[in-house]
Every structure is written in C-alpha cells, then in structure tokens.
Amino acid sequence: MEPTDDHQLNNFMQQIQAEAQKQGLQEQMLSLNSRCFDICFADSRPPSKMDGKSQTCLANCVNRIFDAKQFMFEHLQKSSPAGAI
C-alpha cells in the first residue's frame, strides 16, 4: 500500500469513528429525553404549553442524569487500570 492510500484509509477511519460517536451521542440524547419526559409527564399528557413546573422538572431530570453519568465515569476511571477507559 502506498503512503497516500494509508493516509486516505486513516482519514476514512477517523470519519467513520466521528460519525459513530455522533450517532451514539444522538441516541443517548433521545434516550435521555424519553426518560425525563416519562418522569415529568407520567400522570398525564404533556400540556400544549410548558409551565414552569414542567420546565424545572425536565431541567432537573437531565442534570441529575448527567451528574450520575459523570459520577460513574469518574468512579470507573479511578477503579480501573490507567488507560483502560
């Protein structure tokens, strides 16, 4: 393989990885939205207009999930061998 072929292959692989990361992030956001929506509007259909209580519930839900994920990530980093994550 020629150096330009290697370079093109590396660029292609980087693009594939970037797209996979983007897709993973989009899937996480969809899951997060769905979970928080179910929590904040569990008892009824969502109103046609968001009130302050609903906005606060959604914001708190998203923040708590992010906090939990951050906590788990940091815990895994501390408890795993260097470079494993």
C-alpha positions in Angstrom: 0.0 0.0 0.0 1.3 3.5 -0.8 1.6 6.2 1.8 -1.3 8.2 0.2 -3.5 5.0 0.4 -2.6 4.7 4.1 -3.4 8.4 4.7 -6.8 8.1 2.9 -7.6 5.0 4.9 -6.8 6.7 8.1 -8.9 9.7 7.2 -11.8 7.4 6.3 -11.5 5.5 9.6 -11.4 8.8 11.5 -14.6 9.9 9.7 -16.3 6.6 10.5 -15.3 6.9 14.2 -16.6 10.5 14.3 -19.9 9.6 12.8 -20.3 6.6 15.2 -19.6 8.9 18.1 -22.1 11.5 16.8 -24.7 8.7 16.4 -24.0 7.4 19.9 -24.5 10.9 21.3 -27.8 11.4 19.4 -29.0 8.0 20.7 -28.1 9.0 24.3 -29.9 12.3 24.0 -33.0 10.6 22.6 -33.0 8.1 25.5 -32.4 10.9 28.0 -35.3 12.9 26.5 -37.6 9.9 26.6 -36.7 9.1 30.2 -37.1 12.6 31.5 -40.3 13.1 29.5 -41.8 9.9 31.1 -40.8 11.1 34.5 -42.1 14.6 34.2 -45.3 13.8 32.4 -46.0 10.4 33.9 -49.5 11.2 35.1 -50.9 13.0 32.0 -50.4 14.1 28.5 -48.0 17.0 28.2 -49.6 20.4 28.1 -49.8 22.4 24.9 -47.6 24.9 26.7 -44.8 24.2 29.1 -45.3 25.7 32.5 -42.5 26.5 35.0 -43.0 23.3 36.9 -42.6 21.1 33.8 -39.5 23.1 32.7 -37.9 22.7 36.1 -38.7 19.0 36.2 -37.1 18.4 32.8 -34.0 20.5 33.6 -33.5 18.8 37.0 -34.0 15.4 35.4 -31.4 16.0 32.7 -29.0 17.5 35.2 -29.3 14.5 37.6 -28.8 12.0 34.8 -25.7 13.9 33.6 -24.4 14.1 37.2 -24.9 10.3 37.6 -23.1 9.5 34.4 -20.2 11.8 35.3 -20.0 10.2 38.8 -20.0 6.7 37.3 -17.4 7.7 34.7 -15.1 9.2 37.3 -15.5 6.1 39.6 -14.7 3.8 36.7 -11.6 5.9 35.9 -10.4 5.7 39.5 -11.1 2.0 39.9 -9.7 0.8 36.5 -6.0 0.4 35.5 -4.5 3.5 33.8 -5.6 3.9 30.2 -8.3 1.2 30.3 -11.1 3.7 29.8 
